[in-house]
Amino acid sequence: MADLGSILPVPVQQTKETREMKLKWLLAAKQERISKIVHLKQAIEDLVKGKIPEIERLILQAQQELCNLEKTEKLVSASIDAEFA
């Protein structure tokens, strides 16, 4: 293919795109778009049903850990106050 622009010993005639060839190209282009749409919808579904719930779970876990730390902080503060009293 690299020598397409060079002078060939035999003349190469360019092929004219036929109606059938154009239709096949359109069918292929349509299928590419359909595949792209399906892929993007799947990406959204993966986010909604997988990634977002996982992030929400991590938020709930962090909130619970914060609550536990605050309870521990109160207990430690109360015990220090009792020692100095």
C-alpha positions as CSV (number, residue, x, y, z in Angstrom):
1,M,0.0,0.0,0.0
2,A,2.9,2.3,0.6
3,D,3.6,2.5,-3.2
4,L,0.1,3.6,-4.2
5,G,1.4,7.1,-5.2
6,S,4.3,5.7,-7.2
7,I,4.3,5.0,-10.9
8,L,3.1,1.4,-11.4
9,P,4.0,-0.7,-14.4
10,V,0.3,-1.5,-14.8
11,P,-2.3,1.3,-14.6
12,V,-4.7,0.8,-11.6
13,Q,-8.2,2.0,-12.2
14,Q,-10.0,3.4,-9.2
15,T,-13.1,1.5,-8.3
16,K,-16.4,3.4,-8.3
17,E,-18.4,3.0,-5.1
18,T,-21.6,1.1,-6.0
19,R,-25.0,1.5,-4.5
20,E,-24.5,-1.9,-2.8
21,M,-21.2,-0.8,-1.3
22,K,-22.7,2.4,0.0
23,L,-25.6,0.5,1.6
24,K,-23.1,-1.9,3.3
25,W,-21.1,1.1,4.6
26,L,-24.3,2.6,6.0
27,L,-25.3,-0.7,7.6
28,A,-21.8,-0.9,9.2
29,A,-22.0,2.7,10.4
30,K,-25.4,2.1,11.9
31,Q,-24.2,-1.0,13.8
32,E,-21.3,1.0,15.2
33,R,-23.7,3.6,16.6
34,I,-26.0,0.9,18.0
35,S,-23.0,-0.8,19.7
36,K,-21.9,2.6,21.1
37,I,-25.4,3.3,22.5
38,V,-25.6,-0.2,24.1
39,H,-22.1,0.2,25.6
40,L,-22.9,3.6,27.1
41,K,-26.2,2.4,28.5
42,Q,-24.3,-0.5,30.1
43,A,-21.8,1.9,31.6
44,I,-24.7,3.9,33.1
45,E,-26.2,0.7,34.5
46,D,-22.9,-0.4,36.0
47,L,-22.6,3.0,37.7
48,V,-26.2,2.9,39.0
49,K,-26.3,-0.7,40.1
50,G,-22.7,-1.2,41.1
51,K,-20.4,1.8,41.7
52,I,-22.9,4.2,43.3
53,P,-24.2,1.7,45.8
54,E,-20.6,0.8,46.7
55,I,-19.7,4.5,47.3
56,E,-22.9,4.9,49.4
57,R,-21.8,1.9,51.4
58,L,-18.4,3.5,52.0
59,I,-20.1,6.7,53.2
60,L,-22.3,4.7,55.6
61,Q,-19.3,2.9,56.9
62,A,-17.3,6.1,57.4
63,Q,-20.3,7.7,59.2
64,Q,-20.5,4.7,61.5
65,E,-16.8,4.8,62.2
66,L,-17.1,8.6,62.9
67,C,-19.9,7.8,65.4
68,N,-17.8,5.2,67.1
69,L,-14.9,7.6,67.4
70,E,-17.1,10.3,68.9
71,K,-18.5,7.8,71.4
72,T,-14.9,6.7,72.3
73,E,-13.9,10.3,72.6
74,K,-16.7,11.0,75.1
75,L,-15.8,7.9,77.1
76,V,-12.1,9.0,77.2
77,S,-13.1,12.6,78.1
78,A,-15.3,11.3,80.9
79,S,-12.7,9.0,82.3
80,I,-10.1,11.8,82.3
81,D,-12.5,14.1,84.2
82,A,-13.1,11.4,86.7
83,E,-9.4,11.0,87.4
84,F,-8.9,14.7,88.2
85,A,-12.0,15.0,90.3
